[in-house]
């Protein structure tokens, strides 16, 4: 059974940093060939894609996080990371990882709360 497990969230003051991790189960044998993304959902809002990384390592970011967030991947461990710097209160949300063109059942996410 495919599982996505996000971790690393927490409460941080504005301007702080967090590093999120996503562990994709080893049953995803084509992990290396897939693009992956970090998504977030704030209360009362739709889930949005904030960062993506292609199978080749190319990255794209939403304008709201560009220059502050960095997505990376570690294919040998089926891991995807999101380094978040200069956090703002509007970054408060539950963060999820998933594929791009191919998505799996959503994990539980990890809560990020940024206080002003």
Residue pairs with C-beta under 8 A, 6 or more apart in sequence:
1 25
1 27
2 24
2 25
2 27
2 28
2 104
2 105
3 23
3 24
3 25
3 107
4 22
4 23
4 24
4 25
4 96
4 97
4 98
4 104
4 105
4 106
4 107
5 22
5 23
5 107
5 108
6 20
6 21
6 22
6 95
6 96
6 97
6 107
6 108
6 109
6 110
7 20
7 21
7 22
7 23
7 110
8 18
8 19
8 20
8 21
8 110
9 18
9 20
9 94
9 95
9 110
9 111
9 112
9 113
10 18
10 111
10 112
10 113
11 113
11 114
11 115
12 18
12 87
12 112
12 113
12 114
12 115
13 114
13 115
14 87
14 88
14 89
14 114
14 115
14 116
15 86
15 87
16 87
16 114
17 83
17 84
17 85
17 86
17 87
18 84
18 87
18 112
19 81
19 82
19 83
19 84
20 38
20 81
20 82
20 84
20 95
20 97
20 110
20 112
21 79
21 80
21 81
22 36
22 38
22 79
22 80
22 81
22 82
22 97
22 107
23 77
23 78
23 79
24 31
24 36
24 78
24 79
24 80
24 97
25 78
26 78
28 34
28 78
28 104
31 75
31 78
32 55
32 75
33 55
34 55
34 99
34 100
34 101
34 102
35 52
35 53
35 54
35 55
35 99
35 100
35 101
36 52
36 53
36 71
36 73
36 80
36 97
36 98
36 99
36 100
37 49
37 50
37 51
37 52
37 53
37 71
37 97
37 98
37 99
37 100
38 49
38 50
38 51
38 52
38 69
38 71
38 80
38 82
38 95
38 96
38 97
39 47
39 48
39 49
39 50
39 95
39 96
39 97
39 98
40 47
40 48
40 50
40 91
40 93
40 94
40 95
40 96
40 112
41 47
41 48
41 93
41 94
41 96
41 109
42 90
42 92
42 93
42 94
45 93
47 96
48 62
49 62
50 61
50 62
50 64
50 65
50 69
51 59
51 60
51 61
51 62
51 65
51 69
51 70
51 71
51 82
52 59
52 60
52 61
52 71
52 100
53 59
53 71
53 72
53 73
53 80
57 73
59 70
59 71
61 67
61 69
61 71
64 90
65 84
65 91
68 84
68 85
68 86
68 87
69 82
69 83
69 84
69 85
70 82
70 83
70 85
71 80
71 81
71 82
71 83
72 80
72 81
72 83
73 79
73 80
73 81
74 80
74 81
80 97
82 95
82 97
84 91
84 112
87 112
87 114
88 114
89 114
89 115
89 116
90 114
91 112
91 114
92 112
92 113
92 114
93 112
94 109
94 110
94 111
94 112
95 109
95 110
95 111
95 112
96 106
96 107
96 109
97 107
98 104
98 106
98 107
